[in-house]
Amino acid sequence: MFSRLRLCSLLLVFVVVSGCSHTNQLAFYRLSDAELNQQLSQQIQQLAQKVTVAGLPLKLQVNQLDVQIAPQGKPDVQLTLDTGALVQLAMVQLPVQLKLSLSAEPYFDQQRQAVYLRRFQLLNSEMAAGGLQGKLRPLSAEVARLLQQQLAQMPVYKLDPNKLSHRMLLNMPLQLQLTPGQIRLSPAYKSGN
């Protein structure tokens, strides 16, 4: 009985959506800057680990993350990270502060039912180590590469089959659209009109 009711409700939604000529503007799910920031902050905490960057062992920690979806109407997500690290040099641990700005393209993976980031670009990097400040491109680029590798494998958002609002979305093709401050998931089909 429940599966028939579920099937009927899904069919009804699909018929209503496909019958409307302007439904490509209809968003079934929206993810805001704040929600994406919270989701990414949880993902990035998993990166706080001992790694080797440019041949140096260090423990990386992300202190602050700021996410902007489609800033100035650009089709990307910009991430600004304030990270701290302890670099092990012989018997001394050197604290390092590194600020990175990255841009990435979000996309929806239909098979995994999740939003991922790809095509990262390092926009800006600043580093302060000890009393020295300045740009240290090789280390910045290496940390950016490490973050890119990790984030490319982790979904920044995943549909949850246990949530009623997501169940309907799991059974239809979706497309991702960006508007300033928002990622929208909409039905992916071509209108006949």
PyMOL commands that set and color helices and strands:
alter all, ss='L'
color gray80, all
select helices_A, chain A and resi 2-19+23-25+33-45+71-73+137-153+164-167+169-171
alter helices_A, ss='H'
color red, helices_A
select strands_A, chain A and resi 29-32+50-53+56-69+77-89+92-109+114-129+132-134+157-158+174-179+182-187
alter strands_A, ss='S'
color yellow, strands_A
deselect
rebuild
show_as cartoon
